[in-house]
Amino acid sequence: MFERSFMRPANYFLLPEKEQWGIDEKLGILDWKGDSLTELDLGRMRKYYNVY
């Protein structure tokens, strides 16, 4: 599910919650919590979503 999360748009966290839910539903990752990510994974996500 981690890899699939990168199919979201890079501005995902700026979108309204309802739109985020719709995107995650289409990607099949509604139940993904993002637990157990390594520092490398977190860095990759921060870079992709431009959040620090």
N, C-alpha and C positions, 0 to 999 in steps of 0.2 A: 504494500500500500504506500510505502514511502516513495518509491519510484513513481507511482501513479499520481502522487500529489503534485508532481512537477508538470502535470498536464493542466493544472489550474492556471489561470492568467496570473502574471506577476503582480498585478494589483489586487489580488484576491482579498487581502485583509482590509482593503479600503472599500470593498463592496458591501452593500447592505446584507444583513444576516440571511434574509430570505434567498437572495441570489447565491450566497455562499452554499446554503443548503442544497439548492438546485444543482449547482456545479458538482458538489460532492456526491449527490444522488446519481447523477449521470455517470460519474467516474466509478461508482460502486465503493466509495470509501466513507460512507456516512458513519460507520462504527469505528473508524480509525481514530485513536487518541494521540498518536505520535509519541507513545511511551518508548522508553529504552533506546533513545537516539544517542549516538556517540557524539563527541565534540565535533568530529569531522562532518557528521550528518547535520548537526545544528548550524555549523558554519556554511554548509552548502545551502541550507534553507534560508539563512539570513541573507546570503548573497543573492539568491534567486528572487526573494520577495523584498529585498532592499530594506530590511528591518534590522536594527541593531539595538 
